[in-house]
Amino acid sequence: MTGLFLLAGLLASGVARADVYKYQDGNGVTHLTNVPEEASRGPYELWKKSEATKPKGWQDGYRSLPRLDRRSYADTVARFSGLYGVEPTLVRAVIHAESAFRPDAVSPKGAGGLMQLMPATAQRFDVSDRFDPEQNIAGGVAYLALLLDLFEGDRELAVAAYNAGENAVARYEGIPPYEETQTYVKRVMQLQAAYAGSG
């Protein structure tokens, strides 16, 4: 019961916007914190992920989220980022937000692979196997490059178009008023900043 009161208080205070860690002690009391330093000193586990940084596939309460991943597919990301003139930190942020670096990820809408390409997008960029990391990253980065060019280098509009489609961004003359897309743009921008700042 105490744990429920603690949870209600934490969520009501708006802390749910940050990562929330929890553990249950021997008396059955659930302890919650949004301070990573405090969590690292105790038997806490990540329980609720910030809406701003969780990937699409995240479901609170039972999945763990990888930390910033600078190693996975580093050579492939660097090669295609250089080829298409897209910042590698942006590519890495999109992969993190889309699939959490899982090449076999499939969304409920049918997007697949690291950069969650829809079949039509894959065909558009000559990707024959969306679940092949090399092809998927090549197609995803090519699409990002096209969107950045289309929206004159505006990363937020390009990322919004990556999520909702370029026609939706053009129709609304900005980020579409879809909750998913607005959250996605914030998430990718925060992730890119984190990747850029992590050395």
PyMOL commands that place a pseudoatom at each C-alpha (Angstrom):
pseudoatom trace, name=CA, resn=MET, resi=1, chain=A, elem=C, hetatm=0, pos=[0.000, 0.000, 0.000]
pseudoatom trace, name=CA, resn=THR, resi=2, chain=A, elem=C, hetatm=0, pos=[2.805, 2.381, 0.896]
pseudoatom trace, name=CA, resn=GLY, resi=3, chain=A, elem=C, hetatm=0, pos=[4.383, 1.697, -2.465]
pseudoatom trace, name=CA, resn=LEU, resi=4, chain=A, elem=C, hetatm=0, pos=[1.189, 2.715, -4.217]
pseudoatom trace, name=CA, resn=PHE, resi=5, chain=A, elem=C, hetatm=0, pos=[1.094, 6.026, -2.362]
pseudoatom trace, name=CA, resn=LEU, resi=6, chain=A, elem=C, hetatm=0, pos=[4.733, 6.670, -3.221]
pseudoatom trace, name=CA, resn=LEU, resi=7, chain=A, elem=C, hetatm=0, pos=[4.024, 5.877, -6.857]
pseudoatom trace, name=CA, resn=ALA, resi=8, chain=A, elem=C, hetatm=0, pos=[0.962, 8.102, -7.007]
pseudoatom trace, name=CA, resn=GLY, resi=9, chain=A, elem=C, hetatm=0, pos=[2.854, 10.996, -5.455]
pseudoatom trace, name=CA, resn=LEU, resi=10, chain=A, elem=C, hetatm=0, pos=[5.775, 10.635, -7.827]
pseudoatom trace, name=CA, resn=LEU, resi=11, chain=A, elem=C, hetatm=0, pos=[3.627, 10.483, -10.947]
pseudoatom trace, name=CA, resn=ALA, resi=12, chain=A, elem=C, hetatm=0, pos=[1.397, 13.334, -9.824]
pseudoatom trace, name=CA, resn=SER, resi=13, chain=A, elem=C, hetatm=0, pos=[4.416, 15.536, -9.259]
pseudoatom trace, name=CA, resn=GLY, resi=14, chain=A, elem=C, hetatm=0, pos=[5.393, 15.299, -12.898]
pseudoatom trace, name=CA, resn=VAL, resi=15, chain=A, elem=C, hetatm=0, pos=[8.507, 13.231, -12.268]
pseudoatom trace, name=CA, resn=ALA, resi=16, chain=A, elem=C, hetatm=0, pos=[7.187, 10.689, -14.776]
pseudoatom trace, name=CA, resn=ARG, resi=17, chain=A, elem=C, hetatm=0, pos=[8.760, 12.888, -17.438]
pseudoatom trace, name=CA, resn=ALA, resi=18, chain=A, elem=C, hetatm=0, pos=[12.137, 11.627, -16.201]
pseudoatom trace, name=CA, resn=ASP, resi=19, chain=A, elem=C, hetatm=0, pos=[13.458, 8.092, -15.855]
pseudoatom trace, name=CA, resn=VAL, resi=20, chain=A, elem=C, hetatm=0, pos=[12.049, 6.427, -12.723]
pseudoatom trace, name=CA, resn=TYR, resi=21, chain=A, elem=C, hetatm=0, pos=[13.916, 3.685, -10.835]
pseudoatom trace, name=CA, resn=LYS, resi=22, chain=A, elem=C, hetatm=0, pos=[12.384, 1.400, -8.212]
pseudoatom trace, name=CA, resn=TYR, resi=23, chain=A, elem=C, hetatm=0, pos=[13.038, -1.445, -5.828]
pseudoatom trace, name=CA, resn=GLN, resi=24, chain=A, elem=C, hetatm=0, pos=[10.940, -3.264, -3.226]
pseudoatom trace, name=CA, resn=ASP, resi=25, chain=A, elem=C, hetatm=0, pos=[12.451, -3.762, 0.191]
pseudoatom trace, name=CA, resn=GLY, resi=26, chain=A, elem=C, hetatm=0, pos=[12.018, -6.712, 2.546]
pseudoatom trace, name=CA, resn=ASN, resi=27, chain=A, elem=C, hetatm=0, pos=[8.918, -5.129, 4.088]
pseudoatom trace, name=CA, resn=GLY, resi=28, chain=A, elem=C, hetatm=0, pos=[7.162, -4.916, 0.734]
pseudoatom trace, name=CA, resn=VAL, resi=29, chain=A, elem=C, hetatm=0, pos=[7.593, -1.152, 0.458]
pseudoatom trace, name=CA, resn=THR, resi=30, chain=A, elem=C, hetatm=0, pos=[8.326, 0.092, -3.062]
pseudoatom trace, name=CA, resn=HIS, resi=31, chain=A, elem=C, hetatm=0, pos=[10.971, 2.818, -3.245]
pseudoatom trace, name=CA, resn=LEU, resi=32, chain=A, elem=C, hetatm=0, pos=[11.088, 5.130, -6.273]
pseudoatom trace, name=CA, resn=THR, resi=33, chain=A, elem=C, hetatm=0, pos=[13.631, 7.702, -7.399]
pseudoatom trace, name=CA, resn=ASN, resi=34, chain=A, elem=C, hetatm=0, pos=[14.283, 9.789, -10.485]
pseudoatom trace, name=CA, resn=VAL, resi=35, chain=A, elem=C, hetatm=0, pos=[17.901, 10.530, -9.475]
pseudoatom trace, name=CA, resn=PRO, resi=36, chain=A, elem=C, hetatm=0, pos=[20.300, 8.250, -11.401]
pseudoatom trace, name=CA, resn=GLU, resi=37, chain=A, elem=C, hetatm=0, pos=[23.093, 8.816, -8.872]
pseudoatom trace, name=CA, resn=GLU, resi=38, chain=A, elem=C, hetatm=0, pos=[20.856, 7.621, -6.055]
pseudoatom trace, name=CA, resn=ALA, resi=39, chain=A, elem=C, hetatm=0, pos=[19.698, 4.651, -8.133]
pseudoatom trace, name=CA, resn=SER, resi=40, chain=A, elem=C, hetatm=0, pos=[23.296, 3.618, -8.845]
pseudoatom trace, name=CA, resn=ARG, resi=41, chain=A, elem=C, hetatm=0, pos=[23.994, 3.367, -5.106]
pseudoatom trace, name=CA, resn=GLY, resi=42, chain=A, elem=C, hetatm=0, pos=[21.131, 1.000, -4.363]
pseudoatom trace, name=CA, resn=PRO, resi=43, chain=A, elem=C, hetatm=0, pos=[19.329, -2.086, -5.681]
pseudoatom trace, name=CA, resn=TYR, resi=44, chain=A, elem=C, hetatm=0, pos=[17.201, -0.047, -8.055]
pseudoatom trace, name=CA, resn=GLU, resi=45, chain=A, elem=C, hetatm=0, pos=[16.140, -1.091, -11.543]
pseudoatom trace, name=CA, resn=LEU, resi=46, chain=A, elem=C, hetatm=0, pos=[14.834, 1.120, -14.327]
pseudoatom trace, name=CA, resn=TRP, resi=47, chain=A, elem=C, hetatm=0, pos=[11.049, 0.958, -14.170]
pseudoatom trace, name=CA, resn=LYS, resi=48, chain=A, elem=C, hetatm=0, pos=[9.622, 3.833, -16.197]
pseudoatom trace, name=CA, resn=LYS, resi=49, chain=A, elem=C, hetatm=0, pos=[11.476, 5.471, -19.080]
pseudoatom trace, name=CA, resn=SER, resi=50, chain=A, elem=C, hetatm=0, pos=[11.241, 9.155, -19.884]
pseudoatom trace, name=CA, resn=GLU, resi=51, chain=A, elem=C, hetatm=0, pos=[8.810, 9.865, -22.714]
pseudoatom trace, name=CA, resn=ALA, resi=52, chain=A, elem=C, hetatm=0, pos=[11.488, 12.058, -24.254]
pseudoatom trace, name=CA, resn=THR, resi=53, chain=A, elem=C, hetatm=0, pos=[14.070, 9.319, -24.798]
pseudoatom trace, name=CA, resn=LYS, resi=54, chain=A, elem=C, hetatm=0, pos=[12.364, 5.941, -24.897]
pseudoatom trace, name=CA, resn=PRO, resi=55, chain=A, elem=C, hetatm=0, pos=[12.312, 4.087, -28.224]
pseudoatom trace, name=CA, resn=LYS, resi=56, chain=A, elem=C, hetatm=0, pos=[9.059, 3.163, -29.929]
pseudoatom trace, name=CA, resn=GLY, resi=57, chain=A, elem=C, hetatm=0, pos=[9.213, -0.416, -28.710]
pseudoatom trace, name=CA, resn=TRP, resi=58, chain=A, elem=C, hetatm=0, pos=[9.594, 0.498, -25.040]
pseudoatom trace, name=CA, resn=GLN, resi=59, chain=A, elem=C, hetatm=0, pos=[6.845, -0.635, -22.671]
pseudoatom trace, name=CA, resn=ASP, resi=60, chain=A, elem=C, hetatm=0, pos=[7.160, 0.590, -19.113]
pseudoatom trace, name=CA, resn=GLY, resi=61, chain=A, elem=C, hetatm=0, pos=[7.522, -1.849, -16.287]
pseudoatom trace, name=CA, resn=TYR, resi=62, chain=A, elem=C, hetatm=0, pos=[9.291, -4.823, -17.796]
pseudoatom trace, name=CA, resn=ARG, resi=63, chain=A, elem=C, hetatm=0, pos=[11.726, -3.931, -20.549]
pseudoatom trace, name=CA, resn=SER, resi=64, chain=A, elem=C, hetatm=0, pos=[15.246, -2.629, -20.133]
pseudoatom trace, name=CA, resn=LEU, resi=65, chain=A, elem=C, hetatm=0, pos=[16.606, 0.100, -22.369]
pseudoatom trace, name=CA, resn=PRO, resi=66, chain=A, elem=C, hetatm=0, pos=[20.202, 0.075, -23.570]
pseudoatom trace, name=CA, resn=ARG, resi=67, chain=A, elem=C, hetatm=0, pos=[22.374, 3.033, -22.680]
pseudoatom trace, name=CA, resn=LEU, resi=68, chain=A, elem=C, hetatm=0, pos=[23.717, 5.286, -25.416]
pseudoatom trace, name=CA, resn=ASP, resi=69, chain=A, elem=C, hetatm=0, pos=[25.270, 2.910, -27.913]
pseudoatom trace, name=CA, resn=ARG, resi=70, chain=A, elem=C, hetatm=0, pos=[28.270, 4.286, -29.773]
pseudoatom trace, name=CA, resn=ARG, resi=71, chain=A, elem=C, hetatm=0, pos=[29.674, 0.910, -30.828]
pseudoatom trace, name=CA, resn=SER, resi=72, chain=A, elem=C, hetatm=0, pos=[26.946, -1.000, -32.621]
pseudoatom trace, name=CA, resn=TYR, resi=73, chain=A, elem=C, hetatm=0, pos=[27.198, -0.569, -36.393]
pseudoatom trace, name=CA, resn=ALA, resi=74, chain=A, elem=C, hetatm=0, pos=[29.698, 2.265, -35.902]
pseudoatom trace, name=CA, resn=ASP, resi=75, chain=A, elem=C, hetatm=0, pos=[31.542, 1.653, -39.175]
pseudoatom trace, name=CA, resn=THR, resi=76, chain=A, elem=C, hetatm=0, pos=[28.321, 1.340, -41.182]
pseudoatom trace, name=CA, resn=VAL, resi=77, chain=A, elem=C, hetatm=0, pos=[26.823, 4.470, -39.634]
pseudoatom trace, name=CA, resn=ALA, resi=78, chain=A, elem=C, hetatm=0, pos=[30.035, 6.429, -40.263]
pseudoatom trace, name=CA, resn=ARG, resi=79, chain=A, elem=C, hetatm=0, pos=[30.305, 5.240, -43.871]
pseudoatom trace, name=CA, resn=PHE, resi=80, chain=A, elem=C, hetatm=0, pos=[26.763, 6.093, -44.934]
pseudoatom trace, name=CA, resn=SER, resi=81, chain=A, elem=C, hetatm=0, pos=[26.663, 9.291, -42.875]
pseudoatom trace, name=CA, resn=GLY, resi=82, chain=A, elem=C, hetatm=0, pos=[29.747, 10.443, -44.766]
pseudoatom trace, name=CA, resn=LEU, resi=83, chain=A, elem=C, hetatm=0, pos=[28.363, 9.297, -48.112]
pseudoatom trace, name=CA, resn=TYR, resi=84, chain=A, elem=C, hetatm=0, pos=[25.078, 11.174, -47.709]
pseudoatom trace, name=CA, resn=GLY, resi=85, chain=A, elem=C, hetatm=0, pos=[26.290, 14.113, -45.618]
pseudoatom trace, name=CA, resn=VAL, resi=86, chain=A, elem=C, hetatm=0, pos=[24.156, 13.358, -42.548]
pseudoatom trace, name=CA, resn=GLU, resi=87, chain=A, elem=C, hetatm=0, pos=[25.485, 13.831, -39.013]
pseudoatom trace, name=CA, resn=PRO, resi=88, chain=A, elem=C, hetatm=0, pos=[26.294, 10.389, -37.580]
pseudoatom trace, name=CA, resn=THR, resi=89, chain=A, elem=C, hetatm=0, pos=[24.898, 11.475, -34.210]
pseudoatom trace, name=CA, resn=LEU, resi=90, chain=A, elem=C, hetatm=0, pos=[21.531, 12.080, -35.884]
pseudoatom trace, name=CA, resn=VAL, resi=91, chain=A, elem=C, hetatm=0, pos=[21.613, 8.667, -37.542]
pseudoatom trace, name=CA, resn=ARG, resi=92, chain=A, elem=C, hetatm=0, pos=[22.484, 7.014, -34.233]
pseudoatom trace, name=CA, resn=ALA, resi=93, chain=A, elem=C, hetatm=0, pos=[19.701, 8.933, -32.470]
pseudoatom trace, name=CA, resn=VAL, resi=94, chain=A, elem=C, hetatm=0, pos=[17.148, 7.791, -35.061]
pseudoatom trace, name=CA, resn=ILE, resi=95, chain=A, elem=C, hetatm=0, pos=[18.277, 4.158, -34.769]
pseudoatom trace, name=CA, resn=HIS, resi=96, chain=A, elem=C, hetatm=0, pos=[18.073, 4.412, -30.962]
pseudoatom trace, name=CA, resn=ALA, resi=97, chain=A, elem=C, hetatm=0, pos=[14.592, 5.945, -31.066]
pseudoatom trace, name=CA, resn=GLU, resi=98, chain=A, elem=C, hetatm=0, pos=[13.299, 3.611, -33.766]
pseudoatom trace, name=CA, resn=SER, resi=99, chain=A, elem=C, hetatm=0, pos=[14.577, 0.204, -32.709]
pseudoatom trace, name=CA, resn=ALA, resi=100, chain=A, elem=C, hetatm=0, pos=[16.984, 0.519, -29.750]
pseudoatom trace, name=CA, resn=PHE, resi=101, chain=A, elem=C, hetatm=0, pos=[19.599, -0.977, -32.119]
pseudoatom trace, name=CA, resn=ARG, resi=102, chain=A, elem=C, hetatm=0, pos=[17.636, -4.195, -32.717]
pseudoatom trace, name=CA, resn=PRO, resi=103, chain=A, elem=C, hetatm=0, pos=[17.973, -5.206, -36.395]
pseudoatom trace, name=CA, resn=ASP, resi=104, chain=A, elem=C, hetatm=0, pos=[14.997, -7.581, -36.153]
pseudoatom trace, name=CA, resn=ALA, resi=105, chain=A, elem=C, hetatm=0, pos=[12.586, -4.979, -34.722]
pseudoatom trace, name=CA, resn=VAL, resi=106, chain=A, elem=C, hetatm=0, pos=[9.135, -4.809, -36.327]
pseudoatom trace, name=CA, resn=SER, resi=107, chain=A, elem=C, hetatm=0, pos=[6.573, -2.125, -35.510]
pseudoatom trace, name=CA, resn=PRO, resi=108, chain=A, elem=C, hetatm=0, pos=[2.801, -2.713, -35.286]
pseudoatom trace, name=CA, resn=LYS, resi=109, chain=A, elem=C, hetatm=0, pos=[2.493, -0.762, -38.545]
pseudoatom trace, name=CA, resn=GLY, resi=110, chain=A, elem=C, hetatm=0, pos=[4.954, -3.023, -40.358]
pseudoatom trace, name=CA, resn=ALA, resi=111, chain=A, elem=C, hetatm=0, pos=[8.131, -0.938, -40.284]
pseudoatom trace, name=CA, resn=GLY, resi=112, chain=A, elem=C, hetatm=0, pos=[11.203, -3.123, -39.963]
pseudoatom trace, name=CA, resn=GLY, resi=113, chain=A, elem=C, hetatm=0, pos=[14.863, -3.174, -39.050]
pseudoatom trace, name=CA, resn=LEU, resi=114, chain=A, elem=C, hetatm=0, pos=[17.239, -0.800, -37.323]
pseudoatom trace, name=CA, resn=MET, resi=115, chain=A, elem=C, hetatm=0, pos=[15.822, 2.376, -38.884]
pseudoatom trace, name=CA, resn=GLN, resi=116, chain=A, elem=C, hetatm=0, pos=[12.274, 0.966, -39.131]
pseudoatom trace, name=CA, resn=LEU, resi=117, chain=A, elem=C, hetatm=0, pos=[11.760, 1.226, -42.877]
pseudoatom trace, name=CA, resn=MET, resi=118, chain=A, elem=C, hetatm=0, pos=[8.294, 0.664, -44.273]
pseudoatom trace, name=CA, resn=PRO, resi=119, chain=A, elem=C, hetatm=0, pos=[8.193, -1.641, -47.326]
pseudoatom trace, name=CA, resn=ALA, resi=120, chain=A, elem=C, hetatm=0, pos=[7.459, 1.287, -49.652]
pseudoatom trace, name=CA, resn=THR, resi=121, chain=A, elem=C, hetatm=0, pos=[10.358, 3.311, -48.239]
pseudoatom trace, name=CA, resn=ALA, resi=122, chain=A, elem=C, hetatm=0, pos=[12.670, 0.327, -48.574]
pseudoatom trace, name=CA, resn=GLN, resi=123, chain=A, elem=C, hetatm=0, pos=[11.656, -0.090, -52.212]
pseudoatom trace, name=CA, resn=ARG, resi=124, chain=A, elem=C, hetatm=0, pos=[12.103, 3.630, -52.817]
pseudoatom trace, name=CA, resn=PHE, resi=125, chain=A, elem=C, hetatm=0, pos=[15.736, 3.426, -51.697]
pseudoatom trace, name=CA, resn=ASP, resi=126, chain=A, elem=C, hetatm=0, pos=[16.578, 0.044, -53.260]
pseudoatom trace, name=CA, resn=VAL, resi=127, chain=A, elem=C, hetatm=0, pos=[16.619, -1.880, -49.978]
pseudoatom trace, name=CA, resn=SER, resi=128, chain=A, elem=C, hetatm=0, pos=[15.858, -5.507, -50.782]
pseudoatom trace, name=CA, resn=ASP, resi=129, chain=A, elem=C, hetatm=0, pos=[16.242, -6.788, -47.208]
pseudoatom trace, name=CA, resn=ARG, resi=130, chain=A, elem=C, hetatm=0, pos=[15.087, -4.396, -44.489]
pseudoatom trace, name=CA, resn=PHE, resi=131, chain=A, elem=C, hetatm=0, pos=[16.517, -6.664, -41.789]
pseudoatom trace, name=CA, resn=ASP, resi=132, chain=A, elem=C, hetatm=0, pos=[20.032, -6.585, -43.176]
pseudoatom trace, name=CA, resn=PRO, resi=133, chain=A, elem=C, hetatm=0, pos=[21.746, -3.879, -41.062]
pseudoatom trace, name=CA, resn=GLU, resi=134, chain=A, elem=C, hetatm=0, pos=[23.904, -2.626, -43.934]
pseudoatom trace, name=CA, resn=GLN, resi=135, chain=A, elem=C, hetatm=0, pos=[21.003, -2.201, -46.328]
pseudoatom trace, name=CA, resn=ASN, resi=136, chain=A, elem=C, hetatm=0, pos=[18.691, -0.823, -43.671]
pseudoatom trace, name=CA, resn=ILE, resi=137, chain=A, elem=C, hetatm=0, pos=[21.143, 1.862, -42.556]
pseudoatom trace, name=CA, resn=ALA, resi=138, chain=A, elem=C, hetatm=0, pos=[21.957, 2.741, -46.173]
pseudoatom trace, name=CA, resn=GLY, resi=139, chain=A, elem=C, hetatm=0, pos=[18.277, 3.234, -46.962]
pseudoatom trace, name=CA, resn=GLY, resi=140, chain=A, elem=C, hetatm=0, pos=[17.477, 5.044, -43.728]
pseudoatom trace, name=CA, resn=VAL, resi=141, chain=A, elem=C, hetatm=0, pos=[20.369, 7.489, -44.080]
pseudoatom trace, name=CA, resn=ALA, resi=142, chain=A, elem=C, hetatm=0, pos=[19.523, 8.116, -47.739]
pseudoatom trace, name=CA, resn=TYR, resi=143, chain=A, elem=C, hetatm=0, pos=[15.967, 8.930, -46.667]
pseudoatom trace, name=CA, resn=LEU, resi=144, chain=A, elem=C, hetatm=0, pos=[17.179, 11.250, -43.897]
pseudoatom trace, name=CA, resn=ALA, resi=145, chain=A, elem=C, hetatm=0, pos=[19.448, 13.015, -46.396]
pseudoatom trace, name=CA, resn=LEU, resi=146, chain=A, elem=C, hetatm=0, pos=[16.523, 13.525, -48.775]
pseudoatom trace, name=CA, resn=LEU, resi=147, chain=A, elem=C, hetatm=0, pos=[14.362, 14.922, -45.967]
pseudoatom trace, name=CA, resn=LEU, resi=148, chain=A, elem=C, hetatm=0, pos=[17.091, 17.261, -44.735]
pseudoatom trace, name=CA, resn=ASP, resi=149, chain=A, elem=C, hetatm=0, pos=[17.481, 18.564, -48.274]
pseudoatom trace, name=CA, resn=LEU, resi=150, chain=A, elem=C, hetatm=0, pos=[13.721, 18.889, -48.730]
pseudoatom trace, name=CA, resn=PHE, resi=151, chain=A, elem=C, hetatm=0, pos=[13.350, 20.880, -45.500]
pseudoatom trace, name=CA, resn=GLU, resi=152, chain=A, elem=C, hetatm=0, pos=[16.487, 22.974, -46.050]
pseudoatom trace, name=CA, resn=GLY, resi=153, chain=A, elem=C, hetatm=0, pos=[18.530, 21.394, -43.284]
pseudoatom trace, name=CA, resn=ASP, resi=154, chain=A, elem=C, hetatm=0, pos=[15.868, 21.739, -40.580]
pseudoatom trace, name=CA, resn=ARG, resi=155, chain=A, elem=C, hetatm=0, pos=[16.537, 18.651, -38.458]
pseudoatom trace, name=CA, resn=GLU, resi=156, chain=A, elem=C, hetatm=0, pos=[13.268, 18.821, -36.536]
pseudoatom trace, name=CA, resn=LEU, resi=157, chain=A, elem=C, hetatm=0, pos=[11.171, 18.935, -39.709]
pseudoatom trace, name=CA, resn=ALA, resi=158, chain=A, elem=C, hetatm=0, pos=[13.256, 16.181, -41.305]
pseudoatom trace, name=CA, resn=VAL, resi=159, chain=A, elem=C, hetatm=0, pos=[12.832, 13.974, -38.238]
pseudoatom trace, name=CA, resn=ALA, resi=160, chain=A, elem=C, hetatm=0, pos=[9.102, 14.745, -38.104]
pseudoatom trace, name=CA, resn=ALA, resi=161, chain=A, elem=C, hetatm=0, pos=[8.849, 13.718, -41.753]
pseudoatom trace, name=CA, resn=TYR, resi=162, chain=A, elem=C, hetatm=0, pos=[10.795, 10.533, -41.039]
pseudoatom trace, name=CA, resn=ASN, resi=163, chain=A, elem=C, hetatm=0, pos=[8.098, 9.654, -38.522]
pseudoatom trace, name=CA, resn=ALA, resi=164, chain=A, elem=C, hetatm=0, pos=[4.936, 10.998, -40.140]
pseudoatom trace, name=CA, resn=GLY, resi=165, chain=A, elem=C, hetatm=0, pos=[5.894, 11.365, -43.810]
pseudoatom trace, name=CA, resn=GLU, resi=166, chain=A, elem=C, hetatm=0, pos=[7.024, 14.393, -45.755]
pseudoatom trace, name=CA, resn=ASN, resi=167, chain=A, elem=C, hetatm=0, pos=[3.501, 15.063, -47.042]
pseudoatom trace, name=CA, resn=ALA, resi=168, chain=A, elem=C, hetatm=0, pos=[2.184, 15.475, -43.485]
pseudoatom trace, name=CA, resn=VAL, resi=169, chain=A, elem=C, hetatm=0, pos=[4.914, 18.001, -42.654]
pseudoatom trace, name=CA, resn=ALA, resi=170, chain=A, elem=C, hetatm=0, pos=[4.250, 19.908, -45.870]
pseudoatom trace, name=CA, resn=ARG, resi=171, chain=A, elem=C, hetatm=0, pos=[0.487, 19.869, -45.250]
pseudoatom trace, name=CA, resn=TYR, resi=172, chain=A, elem=C, hetatm=0, pos=[0.830, 21.308, -41.748]
pseudoatom trace, name=CA, resn=GLU, resi=173, chain=A, elem=C, hetatm=0, pos=[3.762, 23.548, -42.717]
pseudoatom trace, name=CA, resn=GLY, resi=174, chain=A, elem=C, hetatm=0, pos=[5.641, 22.276, -39.677]
pseudoatom trace, name=CA, resn=ILE, resi=175, chain=A, elem=C, hetatm=0, pos=[5.670, 19.414, -37.211]
pseudoatom trace, name=CA, resn=PRO, resi=176, chain=A, elem=C, hetatm=0, pos=[2.252, 17.706, -37.498]
pseudoatom trace, name=CA, resn=PRO, resi=177, chain=A, elem=C, hetatm=0, pos=[-0.006, 17.942, -34.443]
pseudoatom trace, name=CA, resn=TYR, resi=178, chain=A, elem=C, hetatm=0, pos=[0.294, 14.227, -33.756]
pseudoatom trace, name=CA, resn=GLU, resi=179, chain=A, elem=C, hetatm=0, pos=[1.302, 13.325, -30.219]
pseudoatom trace, name=CA, resn=GLU, resi=180, chain=A, elem=C, hetatm=0, pos=[3.497, 10.473, -31.423]
pseudoatom trace, name=CA, resn=THR, resi=181, chain=A, elem=C, hetatm=0, pos=[5.354, 12.664, -33.901]
pseudoatom trace, name=CA, resn=GLN, resi=182, chain=A, elem=C, hetatm=0, pos=[5.846, 15.560, -31.498]
pseudoatom trace, name=CA, resn=THR, resi=183, chain=A, elem=C, hetatm=0, pos=[7.181, 13.190, -28.825]
pseudoatom trace, name=CA, resn=TYR, resi=184, chain=A, elem=C, hetatm=0, pos=[9.367, 11.462, -31.407]
pseudoatom trace, name=CA, resn=VAL, resi=185, chain=A, elem=C, hetatm=0, pos=[10.972, 14.709, -32.545]
pseudoatom trace, name=CA, resn=LYS, resi=186, chain=A, elem=C, hetatm=0, pos=[11.798, 15.709, -28.960]
pseudoatom trace, name=CA, resn=ARG, resi=187, chain=A, elem=C, hetatm=0, pos=[13.152, 12.229, -28.284]
pseudoatom trace, name=CA, resn=VAL, resi=188, chain=A, elem=C, hetatm=0, pos=[15.458, 12.196, -31.313]
pseudoatom trace, name=CA, resn=MET, resi=189, chain=A, elem=C, hetatm=0, pos=[16.728, 15.721, -30.664]
pseudoatom trace, name=CA, resn=GLN, resi=190, chain=A, elem=C, hetatm=0, pos=[17.542, 14.852, -27.044]
pseudoatom trace, name=CA, resn=LEU, resi=191, chain=A, elem=C, hetatm=0, pos=[19.206, 11.616, -28.079]
pseudoatom trace, name=CA, resn=GLN, resi=192, chain=A, elem=C, hetatm=0, pos=[21.292, 13.383, -30.718]
pseudoatom trace, name=CA, resn=ALA, resi=193, chain=A, elem=C, hetatm=0, pos=[22.435, 15.922, -28.165]
pseudoatom trace, name=CA, resn=ALA, resi=194, chain=A, elem=C, hetatm=0, pos=[23.340, 13.098, -25.796]
pseudoatom trace, name=CA, resn=TYR, resi=195, chain=A, elem=C, hetatm=0, pos=[25.307, 11.264, -28.478]
pseudoatom trace, name=CA, resn=ALA, resi=196, chain=A, elem=C, hetatm=0, pos=[27.065, 14.467, -29.512]
pseudoatom trace, name=CA, resn=GLY, resi=197, chain=A, elem=C, hetatm=0, pos=[28.011, 15.166, -25.907]
pseudoatom trace, name=CA, resn=SER, resi=198, chain=A, elem=C, hetatm=0, pos=[29.189, 11.666, -25.067]
pseudoatom trace, name=CA, resn=GLY, resi=199, chain=A, elem=C, hetatm=0, pos=[32.482, 12.032, -26.865]
for i in range(1, 199): cmd.bond("trace and resi %d" % i, "trace and resi %d" % (i + 1))
show_as sticks, trace
zoom trace
